[in-house]
Amino acid sequence: MMKVCIDPGHGGYDPGAVGPSGLKEKDVTLSVSTILSKILQSKGIDVVLTRAGDLLTWRPDNDLWARCNVANQAKADIFVSIHCNSATNPAATGTETFCYQKSGQAYALAQAIQSCLVQTLRLPDRGVKTANFYVLRGTNMPAVLVELAFINNPKEEALLRNGDFQRTCAESIAQGILQVMGVDEVLPGAKIKVDDKILQGFIKNDLTYAPVRALAEALGYKVAWDDKTRTVTITKEAK
């Protein structure tokens, strides 16, 4: 079974970057990582989290080594660290993904994740970059670090606070991971509102797909399925 180690950046005594309205990076990274872990587990992938809550079990001076050690001890196949970017310029914007060097499996993983994030988040593409981050060189498996958006940018902070945006981030990262692993794709979700009903659909190639029966019935139609001809027949209900 494939195993992925997900690292929610910061946590506990370390809030990470803090947005202009007080949003803490550590809370966003944990939320996205938790959603991501559930998506991967639903695909039969074993998941290890460096932290499952806000409590850190290691000392501040041991933080980065401890995160790498979780992944190394678990013998994970992939390591993904989730972060929010920050800069002194409040207009800084976009998504970027880091790996240790532009070659090998880590680079391919970074490219896949970045591509999926840019396609669904529609934030500026800051590209795949290399960095000498400890978690990228201290892990024994392909490792990447994802910067979702700029938490110091008021507009992007508002996005990072939004639950739907967090789920889209998680779905996009999962899509990139699964592409590299050769597992069936996970498509970004979409909510379809019909009066007071909310249906769950998905988005692919800029088109929104909805469950046929649920949507038709919500609109007042009758639905019949012919298994032999594999045909859906939709008719207006008599008033």
Phi and psi in degrees as GROMACS dihedral restraints (atoms count N, CA, C in turn):
[ dihedral_restraints ]
;  ai    aj    ak    al  type     phi  dphi    fc
    3     4     5     6     1   -68.1    20    10
    4     5     6     7     1   146.7    20    10
    6     7     8     9     1  -131.1    20    10
    7     8     9    10     1   131.6    20    10
    9    10    11    12     1  -118.6    20    10
   10    11    12    13     1   132.2    20    10
   12    13    14    15     1  -101.2    20    10
   13    14    15    16     1   121.7    20    10
   15    16    17    18     1  -105.7    20    10
   16    17    18    19     1   129.3    20    10
   18    19    20    21     1  -114.2    20    10
   19    20    21    22     1   100.6    20    10
   21    22    23    24     1   -70.9    20    10
   22    23    24    25     1   111.4    20    10
   24    25    26    27     1   -56.5    20    10
   25    26    27    28     1   143.9    20    10
   27    28    29    30     1    65.1    20    10
   28    29    30    31     1  -153.9    20    10
   30    31    32    33     1   122.7    20    10
   31    32    33    34     1   156.5    20    10
   33    34    35    36     1    58.2    20    10
   34    35    36    37     1  -120.8    20    10
   36    37    38    39     1   -68.8    20    10
   37    38    39    40     1   -11.2    20    10
   39    40    41    42     1  -114.2    20    10
   40    41    42    43     1   101.5    20    10
   42    43    44    45     1   -74.2    20    10
   43    44    45    46     1   -13.4    20    10
   45    46    47    48     1    74.1    20    10
   46    47    48    49     1  -157.3    20    10
   48    49    50    51     1   -71.6    20    10
   49    50    51    52     1   149.4    20    10
   51    52    53    54     1  -122.4    20    10
   52    53    54    55     1   129.9    20    10
   54    55    56    57     1   -75.2    20    10
   55    56    57    58     1   169.4    20    10
   57    58    59    60     1   -60.3    20    10
   58    59    60    61     1   -26.1    20    10
   60    61    62    63     1   -99.9    20    10
   61    62    63    64     1     5.8    20    10
   63    64    65    66     1   102.1    20    10
   64    65    66    67     1     1.5    20    10
   66    67    68    69     1   -65.1    20    10
   67    68    69    70     1   130.3    20    10
   69    70    71    72     1   -97.7    20    10
   70    71    72    73     1   134.9    20    10
   72    73    74    75     1   -55.8    20    10
   73    74    75    76     1   -40.8    20    10
   75    76    77    78     1   -60.0    20    10
   76    77    78    79     1   -31.5    20    10
   78    79    80    81     1   -75.2    20    10
   79    80    81    82     1   -38.5    20    10
   81    82    83    84     1   -66.7    20    10
   82    83    84    85     1   -46.3    20    10
   84    85    86    87     1   -64.7    20    10
   85    86    87    88     1   -35.7    20    10
   87    88    89    90     1   -68.8    20    10
   88    89    90    91     1   -41.9    20    10
   90    91    92    93     1   -63.2    20    10
   91    92    93    94     1   -48.6    20    10
   93    94    95    96     1   -63.0    20    10
   94    95    96    97     1   -41.6    20    10
   96    97    98    99     1   -65.6    20    10
   97    98    99   100     1   -38.1    20    10
   99   100   101   102     1   -64.8    20    10
  100   101   102   103     1   -44.5    20    10
  102   103   104   105     1   -63.3    20    10
  103   104   105   106     1   -43.8    20    10
  105   106   107   108     1   -60.1    20    10
  106   107   108   109     1   -42.1    20    10
  108   109   110   111     1   -62.3    20    10
  109   110   111   112     1   -39.5    20    10
  111   112   113   114     1   -67.4    20    10
  112   113   114   115     1   -38.4    20    10
  114   115   116   117     1   -63.2    20    10
  115   116   117   118     1   -47.2    20    10
  117   118   119   120     1   -65.3    20    10
  118   119   120   121     1   -40.0    20    10
  120   121   122   123     1   -63.6    20    10
  121   122   123   124     1   -34.0    20    10
  123   124   125   126     1   -66.8    20    10
  124   125   126   127     1   -18.2    20    10
  126   127   128   129     1   -96.9    20    10
  127   128   129   130     1    10.0    20    10
  129   130   131   132     1    82.2    20    10
  130   131   132   133     1    17.3    20    10
  132   133   134   135     1   -98.4    20    10
  133   134   135   136     1   133.7    20    10
  135   136   137   138     1   -75.1    20    10
  136   137   138   139     1   134.2    20    10
  138   139   140   141     1  -125.0    20    10
  139   140   141   142     1   136.0    20    10
  141   142   143   144     1  -120.8    20    10
  142   143   144   145     1   130.8    20    10
  144   145   146   147     1  -104.5    20    10
  145   146   147   148     1   136.2    20    10
  147   148   149   150     1   -68.5    20    10
  148   149   150   151     1   -26.7    20    10
  150   151   152   153     1  -149.0    20    10
  151   152   153   154     1   136.8    20    10
  153   154   155   156     1  -103.1    20    10
  154   155   156   157     1    -2.7    20    10
  156   157   158   159     1  -152.6    20    10
  157   158   159   160     1  -162.5    20    10
  159   160   161   162     1   -85.9    20    10
  160   161   162   163     1   -10.0    20    10
  162   163   164   165     1   -84.4    20    10
  163   164   165   166     1   128.4    20    10
  165   166   167   168     1  -102.4    20    10
  166   167   168   169     1   136.6    20    10
  168   169   170   171     1   -97.8    20    10
  169   170   171   172     1     7.6    20    10
  171   172   173   174     1  -125.5    20    10
  172   173   174   175     1   164.4    20    10
  174   175   176   177     1   -74.4    20    10
  175   176   177   178     1   153.6    20    10
  177   178   179   180     1   -56.7    20    10
  178   179   180   181     1   -37.3    20    10
  180   181   182   183     1   -75.8    20    10
  181   182   183   184     1    -3.7    20    10
  183   184   185   186     1  -114.1    20    10
  184   185   186   187     1     9.5    20    10
  186   187   188   189     1   -59.2    20    10
  187   188   189   190     1   -56.8    20    10
  189   190   191   192     1   -67.8    20    10
  190   191   192   193     1   -39.7    20    10
  192   193   194   195     1   -61.8    20    10
  193   194   195   196     1   -41.4    20    10
  195   196   197   198     1   -63.4    20    10
  196   197   198   199     1   -39.5    20    10
  198   199   200   201     1   -64.5    20    10
  199   200   201   202     1   -44.7    20    10
  201   202   203   204     1   -63.4    20    10
  202   203   204   205     1   -38.8    20    10
  204   205   206   207     1   -64.1    20    10
  205   206   207   208     1   -36.9    20    10
  207   208   209   210     1   -58.3    20    10
  208   209   210   211     1   -46.9    20    10
  210   211   212   213     1   -67.1    20    10
  211   212   213   214     1   -43.3    20    10
  213   214   215   216     1   -67.7    20    10
  214   215   216   217     1   -41.5    20    10
  216   217   218   219     1   -66.5    20    10
  217   218   219   220     1   -33.6    20    10
  219   220   221   222     1   -78.7    20    10
  220   221   222   223     1   -10.3    20    10
  222   223   224   225     1    55.8    20    10
  223   224   225   226     1    46.3    20    10
  225   226   227   228     1   -66.7    20    10
  226   227   228   229     1   153.1    20    10
  228   229   230   231     1   -87.0    20    10
  229   230   231   232     1   -25.9    20    10
  231   232   233   234     1  -144.1    20    10
  232   233   234   235     1   144.5    20    10
  234   235   236   237     1  -124.0    20    10
  235   236   237   238     1   127.2    20    10
  237   238   239   240     1  -129.0    20    10
  238   239   240   241     1   118.1    20    10
  240   241   242   243     1  -102.6    20    10
  241   242   243   244     1   129.0    20    10
  243   244   245   246     1  -105.0    20    10
  244   245   246   247     1   130.4    20    10
  246   247   248   249     1  -142.5    20    10
  247   248   249   250     1   167.6    20    10
  249   250   251   252     1  -115.1    20    10
  250   251   252   253     1   138.3    20    10
  252   253   254   255     1   -79.8    20    10
  253   254   255   256     1   163.8    20    10
  255   256   257   258     1  -155.6    20    10
  256   257   258   259     1   149.5    20    10
  258   259   260   261     1  -152.4    20    10
  259   260   261   262     1   165.2    20    10
  261   262   263   264     1   -71.9    20    10
  262   263   264   265     1   -26.2    20    10
  264   265   266   267     1   -84.2    20    10
  265   266   267   268     1   115.3    20    10
  267   268   269   270     1   -67.0    20    10
  268   269   270   271     1   -10.4    20    10
  270   271   272   273     1   -93.2    20    10
  271   272   273   274     1    -2.2    20    10
  273   274   275   276     1   -58.1    20    10
  274   275   276   277     1   139.5    20    10
  276   277   278   279     1  -150.5    20    10
  277   278   279   280     1   155.2    20    10
  279   280   281   282     1   117.0    20    10
  280   281   282   283     1   176.8    20    10
  282   283   284   285     1  -122.1    20    10
  283   284   285   286     1   140.2    20    10
  285   286   287   288     1  -147.3    20    10
  286   287   288   289     1   156.8    20    10
  288   289   290   291     1  -131.8    20    10
  289   290   291   292     1   137.4    20    10
  291   292   293   294     1  -112.6    20    10
  292   293   294   295     1   146.6    20    10
  294   295   296   297     1  -139.0    20    10
  295   296   297   298     1   172.6    20    10
  297   298   299   300     1   -74.8    20    10
  298   299   300   301     1   -39.4    20    10
  300   301   302   303     1  -150.8    20    10
  301   302   303   304     1   155.7    20    10
  303   304   305   306     1   -85.0    20    10
  304   305   306   307     1    64.4    20    10
  306   307   308   309     1  -167.2    20    10
  307   308   309   310     1   160.7    20    10
  309   310   311   312     1    80.0    20    10
  310   311   312   313     1  -169.7    20    10
  312   313   314   315     1   -67.9    20    10
  313   314   315   316     1   -34.8    20    10
  315   316   317   318     1   -63.8    20    10
  316   317   318   319     1   -39.9    20    10
  318   319   320   321     1   -66.0    20    10
  319   320   321   322     1   -42.3    20    10
  321   322   323   324     1   -62.8    20    10
  322   323   324   325     1   -40.2    20    10
  324   325   326   327     1   -64.5    20    10
  325   326   327   328     1   -45.1    20    10
  327   328   329   330     1   -61.2    20    10
  328   329   330   331     1   -42.0    20    10
  330   331   332   333     1   -62.9    20    10
  331   332   333   334     1   -42.9    20    10
  333   334   335   336     1   -65.6    20    10
  334   335   336   337     1   -45.2    20    10
  336   337   338   339     1   -65.6    20    10
  337   338   339   340     1   -45.3    20    10
  339   340   341   342     1   -60.7    20    10
  340   341   342   343     1   -43.5    20    10
  342   343   344   345     1   -60.7    20    10
  343   344   345   346     1   -43.8    20    10
  345   346   347   348     1   -68.0    20    10
  346   347   348   349     1   -40.1    20    10
  348   349   350   351     1   -63.8    20    10
  349   350   351   352     1   -47.2    20    10
  351   352   353   354     1   -63.3    20    10
  352   353   354   355     1   -39.3    20    10
  354   355   356   357     1   -64.9    20    10
  355   356   357   358     1   -36.8    20    10
  357   358   359   360     1   -96.8    20    10
  358   359   360   361     1   -36.7    20    10
  360   361   362   363     1   -77.4    20    10
  361   362   363   364     1   -29.0    20    10
  363   364   365   366     1    60.3    20    10
  364   365   366   367     1    33.8    20    10
  366   367   368   369     1   -97.9    20    10
  367   368   369   370     1   161.7    20    10
  369   370   371   372     1   -54.2    20    10
  370   371   372   373     1   138.9    20    10
  372   373   374   375     1   -86.2    20    10
  373   374   375   376     1   105.6    20    10
  375   376   377   378     1   -88.9    20    10
  376   377   378   379     1    -3.1    20    10
  378   379   380   381     1    86.6    20    10
  379   380   381   382     1   179.4    20    10
  381   382   383   384     1   -94.7    20    10
  382   383   384   385     1   128.1    20    10
  384   385   386   387     1  -126.9    20    10
  385   386   387   388     1   159.3    20    10
  387   388   389   390     1  -101.2    20    10
  388   389   390   391     1   149.3    20    10
  390   391   392   393     1  -155.4    20    10
  391   392   393   394     1   153.8    20    10
  393   394   395   396     1   -94.0    20    10
  394   395   396   397     1    38.6    20    10
  396   397   398   399     1   -65.5    20    10
  397   398   399   400     1   141.9    20    10
  399   400   401   402     1   -57.1    20    10
  400   401   402   403     1   -43.1    20    10
  402   403   404   405     1   -68.8    20    10
  403   404   405   406     1   -16.9    20    10
  405   406   407   408     1   -87.1    20    10
  406   407   408   409     1   -28.5    20    10
  408   409   410   411     1  -104.0    20    10
  409   410   411   412     1   -12.4    20    10
  411   412   413   414     1   -96.1    20    10
  412   413   414   415     1     1.8    20    10
  414   415   416   417     1  -102.3    20    10
  415   416   417   418     1   149.7    20    10
  417   418   419   420     1   -92.9    20    10
  418   419   420   421     1    10.4    20    10
  420   421   422   423     1  -135.5    20    10
  421   422   423   424     1   167.4    20    10
  423   424   425   426     1   -53.5    20    10
  424   425   426   427     1   128.1    20    10
  426   427   428   429     1  -132.8    20    10
  427   428   429   430     1   140.9    20    10
  429   430   431   432     1  -135.7    20    10
  430   431   432   433     1   157.5    20    10
  432   433   434   435     1  -126.6    20    10
  433   434   435   436     1   124.5    20    10
  435   436   437   438     1  -105.2    20    10
  436   437   438   439     1   129.8    20    10
  438   439   440   441     1  -107.6    20    10
  439   440   441   442     1   103.7    20    10
  441   442   443   444     1   -64.4    20    10
  442   443   444   445     1   -51.0    20    10
  444   445   446   447     1  -167.7    20    10
  445   446   447   448     1   174.5    20    10
  447   448   449   450     1   -91.4    20    10
  448   449   450   451     1   111.8    20    10
  450   451   452   453     1   -72.3    20    10
  451   452   453   454     1   -19.3    20    10
  453   454   455   456     1   -81.7    20    10
  454   455   456   457     1   -13.4    20    10
  456   457   458   459     1   -84.4    20    10
  457   458   459   460     1   117.9    20    10
  459   460   461   462     1   -52.8    20    10
  460   461   462   463     1   -40.0    20    10
  462   463   464   465     1   -67.7    20    10
  463   464   465   466     1   -42.0    20    10
  465   466   467   468     1   -77.0    20    10
  466   467   468   469     1   -27.5    20    10
  468   469   470   471     1   -62.1    20    10
  469   470   471   472     1   -42.1    20    10
  471   472   473   474     1   -62.3    20    10
  472   473   474   475     1   -38.7    20    10
  474   475   476   477     1   -64.3    20    10
  475   476   477   478     1   -46.6    20    10
  477   478   479   480     1   -63.3    20    10
  478   479   480   481     1   -25.9    20    10
  480   481   482   483     1   -77.5    20    10
  481   482   483   484     1   -22.4    20    10
  483   484   485   486     1   -77.1    20    10
  484   485   486   487     1   130.0    20    10
  486   487   488   489     1   -62.9    20    10
  487   488   489   490     1   -38.7    20    10
  489   490   491   492     1   -65.7    20    10
  490   491   492   493     1   -38.8    20    10
  492   493   494   495     1   -66.1    20    10
  493   494   495   496     1   -41.1    20    10
  495   496   497   498     1   -60.9    20    10
  496   497   498   499     1   -41.4    20    10
  498   499   500   501     1   -66.1    20    10
  499   500   501   502     1   -39.8    20    10
  501   502   503   504     1   -62.6    20    10
  502   503   504   505     1   -40.0    20    10
  504   505   506   507     1   -58.9    20    10
  505   506   507   508     1   -47.6    20    10
  507   508   509   510     1   -63.6    20    10
  508   509   510   511     1   -43.1    20    10
  510   511   512   513     1   -63.2    20    10
  511   512   513   514     1   -38.7    20    10
  513   514   515   516     1   -69.0    20    10
  514   515   516   517     1   -43.0    20    10
  516   517   518   519     1   -63.6    20    10
  517   518   519   520     1   -42.4    20    10
  519   520   521   522     1   -59.4    20    10
  520   521   522   523     1   -42.3    20    10
  522   523   524   525     1   -58.5    20    10
  523   524   525   526     1   -45.0    20    10
  525   526   527   528     1   -63.3    20    10
  526   527   528   529     1   -43.4    20    10
  528   529   530   531     1   -62.4    20    10
  529   530   531   532     1   -46.2    20    10
  531   532   533   534     1   -67.5    20    10
  532   533   534   535     1   -32.6    20    10
  534   535   536   537     1   -61.0    20    10
  535   536   537   538     1   -45.5    20    10
  537   538   539   540     1   -67.4    20    10
  538   539   540   541     1   -35.1    20    10
  540   541   542   543     1   -82.0    20    10
  541   542   543   544     1   -10.2    20    10
  543   544   545   546     1    76.4    20    10
  544   545   546   547     1    29.0    20    10
  546   547   548   549     1  -102.7    20    10
  547   548   549   550     1   154.2    20    10
  549   550   551   552     1   -51.6    20    10
  550   551   552   553     1   146.3    20    10
  552   553   554   555     1   -70.4    20    10
  553   554   555   556     1   155.0    20    10
  555   556   557   558     1  -112.7    20    10
  556   557   558   559     1   121.4    20    10
  558   559   560   561     1   -94.9    20    10
  559   560   561   562     1   143.4    20    10
  561   562   563   564     1   -61.8    20    10
  562   563   564   565     1   137.5    20    10
  564   565   566   567     1   -75.5    20    10
  565   566   567   568     1   161.4    20    10
  567   568   569   570     1  -146.0    20    10
  568   569   570   571     1   140.1    20    10
  570   571   572   573     1   -98.2    20    10
  571   572   573   574     1   129.7    20    10
  573   574   575   576     1  -112.5    20    10
  574   575   576   577     1   117.2    20    10
  576   577   578   579     1   -97.5    20    10
  577   578   579   580     1   124.9    20    10
  579   580   581   582     1  -124.2    20    10
  580   581   582   583     1   103.4    20    10
  582   583   584   585     1    55.3    20    10
  583   584   585   586     1  -116.5    20    10
  585   586   587   588     1   -99.2    20    10
  586   587   588   589     1     7.2    20    10
  588   589   590   591     1  -100.5    20    10
  589   590   591   592     1   143.2    20    10
  591   592   593   594     1  -119.6    20    10
  592   593   594   595     1   121.1    20    10
  594   595   596   597     1  -106.0    20    10
  595   596   597   598     1   149.6    20    10
  597   598   599   600     1   -99.4    20    10
  598   599   600   601     1   122.4    20    10
  600   601   602   603     1  -125.6    20    10
  601   602   603   604     1  -159.0    20    10
  603   604   605   606     1  -150.1    20    10
  604   605   606   607     1   166.3    20    10
  606   607   608   609     1  -118.6    20    10
  607   608   609   610     1   133.9    20    10
  609   610   611   612     1  -146.3    20    10
  610   611   612   613     1   128.8    20    10
  612   613   614   615     1    53.1    20    10
  613   614   615   616     1    43.8    20    10
  615   616   617   618     1    67.3    20    10
  616   617   618   619     1    12.2    20    10
  618   619   620   621     1  -111.7    20    10
  619   620   621   622     1   139.4    20    10
  621   622   623   624     1   -97.3    20    10
  622   623   624   625     1   127.2    20    10
  624   625   626   627     1  -108.9    20    10
  625   626   627   628     1   139.4    20    10
  627   628   629   630     1  -127.1    20    10
  628   629   630   631     1   154.0    20    10
  630   631   632   633     1   -66.3    20    10
  631   632   633   634     1   122.3    20    10
  633   634   635   636     1   -59.1    20    10
  634   635   636   637     1   -53.6    20    10
  636   637   638   639     1   -61.0    20    10
  637   638   639   640     1   -48.6    20    10
  639   640   641   642     1   -62.1    20    10
  640   641   642   643     1   -41.2    20    10
  642   643   644   645     1   -68.5    20    10
  643   644   645   646     1   -46.4    20    10
  645   646   647   648     1   -61.7    20    10
  646   647   648   649     1   -44.5    20    10
  648   649   650   651     1   -66.7    20    10
  649   650   651   652     1   -35.8    20    10
  651   652   653   654     1   -64.9    20    10
  652   653   654   655     1   -26.9    20    10
  654   655   656   657     1   -90.9    20    10
  655   656   657   658     1     1.7    20    10
  657   658   659   660     1    93.1    20    10
  658   659   660   661     1    19.3    20    10
  660   661   662   663     1  -104.2    20    10
  661   662   663   664     1   158.6    20    10
  663   664   665   666     1   -98.5    20    10
  664   665   666   667     1   142.4    20    10
  666   667   668   669     1  -123.2    20    10
  667   668   669   670     1   133.1    20    10
  669   670   671   672     1  -130.2    20    10
  670   671   672   673     1   143.2    20    10
  672   673   674   675     1  -119.2    20    10
  673   674   675   676     1   126.3    20    10
  675   676   677   678     1  -103.5    20    10
  676   677   678   679     1   109.4    20    10
  678   679   680   681     1   -68.9    20    10
  679   680   681   682     1   -31.8    20    10
  681   682   683   684     1   -67.6    20    10
  682   683   684   685     1   -45.5    20    10
  684   685   686   687     1   -95.8    20    10
  685   686   687   688     1    -4.0    20    10
  687   688   689   690     1    51.0    20    10
  688   689   690   691     1    54.3    20    10
  690   691   692   693     1  -121.4    20    10
  691   692   693   694     1   135.2    20    10
  693   694   695   696     1   -98.8    20    10
  694   695   696   697     1   124.9    20    10
  696   697   698   699     1  -112.7    20    10
  697   698   699   700     1   125.3    20    10
  699   700   701   702     1  -116.2    20    10
  700   701   702   703     1   125.0    20    10
  702   703   704   705     1  -131.9    20    10
  703   704   705   706     1   150.4    20    10
  705   706   707   708     1   -73.6    20    10
  706   707   708   709     1   131.9    20    10
  708   709   710   711     1   -69.4    20    10
  709   710   711   712     1   142.6    20    10
  711   712   713   714     1   -67.4    20    10
  712   713   714   715     1   139.2    20    10
